[in-house]
Amino acid sequence: MRPRAAGRAPGKVMLAGEYAVLEGAPAVVMAVDRYAEAVADQQDALSDQHGWLTPELDATLRRARREGLVDAMISARVRPASLFDGDRKLGLGSSAAMCVAGLFAALRASGGDDSDEQTRARATEIALEGHREAQGGGSGMDVYASAIGGVFCTAIAGGRATTIERLSWPKRSAWRVLWTGEPVSTKAFVARVKELASSAPSEHRALIARVREASEAFVRALRDDDATALVAVVRAHGEAMDALGARAGIPIVTDVMRSLSARAAALGCAIKPSGAGGGDIVLAVSDDEPSMFALVSECAALGVSALELSVDSLGARCERDDHPLRR
């Protein structure tokens, strides 16, 4: 009998292209060093004490068993671990990270090689399909980030990522992810934007075009190692998302974010919502560290806190044999 396997997968921060990615625009995403944790074993050896079998993971494991990637009797359980603050989600893509972590642990428990590039790619696509099945759609950018790690740009065509371009932050840039403390329903916000697309298609196209232009400019700033341009791009991206939210009747940019944006601009920084907006997390950028430090020091007065995050460059992986989750 194969030994129990443990795995983990990073969360993600959406950097650019929100909403527009659902219309085929390029988006930029970053995997971060907050992790979902998973354990996999024979189904009868697992219980609630090992964690959750989430709807996304359940759908993914059923697909993986049908395709022969995971043994029929292998299952997994997951925990959000550092992707939650107590019982509150931080907006770092916990459902996708748990789905990916559970699948990779089950793959290892089934004797699969999670270091093989083709196997990892196949597992990523299965996780993408399972996650979408359970959630009723989605771009899949969070699944890709949890699986492959790093900072990258891609677009979605035919339900799959096109060519993935690896990127890195400009050398002079300073960035932080700020948590508003207010969880938001991504599904509800996306649904309202879809309603706008149906009721006012020409306005929707124009608003999405603004977000797309900002996302493309974000990619150029990273390619060009241009921290100063990046600050202007993030400001424009936030304004484009604000305009989309205003027309769709949803607070993609909240009053707290507007106050934070004004303080950021006064300090030479810029902010934008990350993900659906309306709460969860905010991306802040500057072209020097002292300005960013000054902005972070003013966050508490607005009820906002900075998350200590770094880029995770590895993506999903299984842990060493003596990892405590195996016990």
Backbone hydrogen bonds, N-H to C=O, Kabsch-Sander energy under -0.5 kcal/mol:
donor,donor_aa,acceptor,acceptor_aa,energy
5,A,40,A,-2.3
7,G,38,A,-2.1
8,R,317,R,-2.5
9,A,36,A,-1.7
11,G,32,V,-0.7
11,G,34,R,-2.6
12,K,92,L,-2.6
13,V,30,M,-2.6
15,L,13,V,-0.6
15,L,28,V,-2.4
16,A,28,V,-1.8
20,A,18,E,-3.0
21,V,17,G,-2.3
22,L,19,Y,-1.1
23,E,20,A,-1.8
24,G,21,V,-1.5
25,A,20,A,-2.1
27,A,154,T,-2.7
28,V,16,A,-2.2
29,V,152,F,-2.3
30,M,13,V,-2.3
31,A,150,G,-2.4
32,V,11,G,-2.1
33,D,310,S,-1.9
34,R,32,V,-1.6
36,A,9,A,-2.5
37,E,79,R,-2.2
38,A,7,G,-2.9
39,V,77,R,-2.3
40,A,5,A,-3.2
41,D,75,S,-1.6
43,Q,73,M,-2.8
45,A,42,Q,-1.9
46,L,43,Q,-1.4
50,H,47,S,-1.9
51,G,48,D,-1.4
52,W,78,V,-3.2
54,T,52,W,-0.7
58,D,54,T,-3.0
59,A,55,P,-2.3
60,T,56,E,-1.8
61,L,57,L,-3.0
62,R,58,D,-2.1
63,R,59,A,-1.7
64,A,60,T,-2.6
65,R,61,L,-2.4
66,R,62,R,-2.0
67,E,63,R,-2.0
68,G,65,R,-1.2
69,L,64,A,-2.3
70,V,64,A,-1.3
74,I,71,D,-1.5
75,S,41,D,-2.6
77,R,39,V,-2.4
78,V,52,W,-2.4
79,R,37,E,-2.6
82,S,35,Y,-0.9
83,L,35,Y,-0.6
83,L,80,P,-2.5
84,F,81,A,-1.4
85,D,88,R,-3.2
86,G,84,F,-0.6
87,D,85,D,-0.5
88,R,85,D,-1.8
90,L,83,L,-1.7
97,A,93,G,-2.3
98,M,94,S,-2.6
99,C,95,S,-1.9
100,V,96,A,-2.7
101,A,97,A,-2.7
102,G,98,M,-2.4
103,L,99,C,-1.9
104,F,100,V,-2.6
105,A,101,A,-2.2
106,A,102,G,-2.3
107,L,103,L,-2.6
108,R,104,F,-2.1
109,A,105,A,-2.6
110,S,106,A,-1.3
111,G,108,R,-1.9
112,G,107,L,-2.7
114,D,112,G,-0.9
116,D,113,D,-1.3
120,R,116,D,-2.6
121,A,117,E,-2.2
122,R,118,Q,-2.4
123,A,119,T,-2.6
124,T,120,R,-2.4
125,E,121,A,-2.0
126,I,122,R,-2.0
127,A,123,A,-2.6
128,L,124,T,-2.3
129,E,125,E,-2.2
130,G,126,I,-2.7
131,H,127,A,-2.7
132,R,128,L,-2.1
133,E,129,E,-2.3
134,A,130,G,-2.1
135,Q,131,H,-2.0
136,G,132,R,-1.8
137,G,132,R,-1.3
144,Y,140,G,-2.3
145,A,141,M,-2.3
146,S,142,D,-2.2
147,A,143,V,-2.0
148,I,144,Y,-2.9
149,G,145,A,-2.0
150,G,312,D,-4.1
151,V,167,L,-0.5
152,F,29,V,-2.3
153,C,165,E,-2.3
154,T,27,A,-2.0
157,A,155,A,-0.6
157,A,160,R,-3.0
160,R,157,A,-1.6
162,T,155,A,-2.9
165,E,153,C,-2.7
165,E,163,T,-0.6
166,R,164,I,-0.6
167,L,151,V,-2.8
173,S,170,P,-1.4
174,A,286,S,-2.6
176,R,284,A,-2.2
177,V,307,L,-0.6
178,L,176,R,-0.5
178,L,282,V,-3.0
179,W,305,S,-3.7
180,T,178,L,-0.5
180,T,280,D,-3.1
186,T,184,V,-0.9
189,F,185,S,-1.7
190,V,186,T,-2.7
191,A,187,K,-2.4
192,R,188,A,-1.7
193,V,189,F,-1.9
194,K,190,V,-2.2
195,E,191,A,-2.0
196,L,192,R,-1.7
197,A,193,V,-1.8
198,S,194,K,-1.5
199,S,195,E,-2.5
200,A,196,L,-3.0
204,H,200,A,-2.6
205,R,201,P,-2.5
206,A,202,S,-1.9
207,L,203,E,-2.4
208,I,204,H,-2.8
209,A,205,R,-2.1
210,R,206,A,-1.4
211,V,207,L,-1.5
212,R,208,I,-2.7
213,E,209,A,-2.7
214,A,210,R,-2.0
215,S,211,V,-2.4
216,E,212,R,-2.6
217,A,213,E,-2.1
218,F,214,A,-2.1
219,V,215,S,-2.0
220,R,216,E,-2.0
221,A,217,A,-2.3
222,L,218,F,-1.8
223,R,219,V,-2.7
224,D,220,R,-2.6
225,D,222,L,-0.9
226,D,221,A,-2.6
227,A,225,D,-0.8
230,L,226,D,-1.6
231,V,227,A,-1.6
232,A,228,T,-1.4
233,V,229,A,-2.3
234,V,230,L,-2.6
235,R,231,V,-1.9
236,A,232,A,-2.2
237,H,233,V,-2.6
238,G,234,V,-2.4
239,E,235,R,-1.9
240,A,236,A,-2.2
241,M,237,H,-2.2
242,D,238,G,-2.1
243,A,239,E,-2.2
244,L,240,A,-1.9
245,G,241,M,-2.4
246,A,242,D,-2.4
247,R,243,A,-1.9
248,A,244,L,-2.1
249,G,245,G,-1.1
250,I,245,G,-2.5
252,I,250,I,-1.9
254,T,252,I,-0.6
258,R,254,T,-2.1
259,S,255,D,-2.3
260,L,256,V,-2.4
261,S,257,M,-2.8
262,A,258,R,-2.2
263,R,259,S,-1.9
264,A,260,L,-2.5
265,A,261,S,-2.7
266,A,262,A,-1.8
267,L,263,R,-1.1
267,L,264,A,-0.6
268,G,265,A,-1.3
269,C,264,A,-3.4
270,A,285,V,-2.0
272,K,283,L,-1.8
274,S,281,I,-2.1
275,G,273,P,-0.5
277,G,274,S,-0.6
278,G,252,I,-2.5
280,D,182,E,-3.7
281,I,274,S,-0.5
282,V,178,L,-2.5
283,L,272,K,-2.7
284,A,176,R,-2.6
285,V,270,A,-2.7
286,S,174,A,-2.0
292,M,288,D,-1.3
293,F,289,E,-2.7
294,A,290,P,-2.1
295,L,291,S,-2.1
296,V,292,M,-2.7
297,S,293,F,-2.0
298,E,294,A,-0.7
298,E,295,L,-1.3
299,C,296,V,-1.3
300,A,296,V,-0.5
302,L,299,C,-2.0
303,G,300,A,-1.7
304,V,299,C,-2.1
305,S,179,W,-2.1
307,L,177,V,-3.0
309,L,307,L,-1.1
312,D,31,A,-2.3
313,S,311,V,-0.7
316,A,146,S,-0.7
316,A,147,A,-0.7
317,R,8,R,-2.3
319,E,6,A,-2.4
323,H,320,R,-1.9
326,R,323,H,-2.0
327,R,324,P,-1.2
